[in-house]
């Protein structure tokens, strides 16, 4: 049962980042608009982070790269946190999004970090040996 839950979590993480990465190219104006003003090179940051989301999501598909893809997705998620904090602290800039939704974005981000960590770990069967979830 745990194996299937872990795979379901992995699927959620994959879809989240793969589709999210694609959306950086189909809706770049949204991502540029949510970036704090102190972050330089908005367009480049949006496109680079989109590529990284897609590449790291693909890394989840292979057991050999899954753990590192998880580490990198955690780092990337933390790197984009200022955009979510900026949205939460500046709700007047995002009138189409409720303040509650802006706060929930931060909660979802924490839950997503936990799901990335949990779904990309191996399961220890014996202290000296690890067995991958696949």
Buried (B, 14 or more C-beta within 10 A) or exposed (E): EEEEEBEEBBEBBBEBBBEBBBBBEEEBEEBBBBBEEEEEEBEEBBBEBBEBBBBBBBBBEEEEBBBEBBBBBBEBBEEBBBBBBBBBEEBEEBEEBEEEBBBBBBEBBEEBBEBBBBBBBBEEEEEEEEEEBE
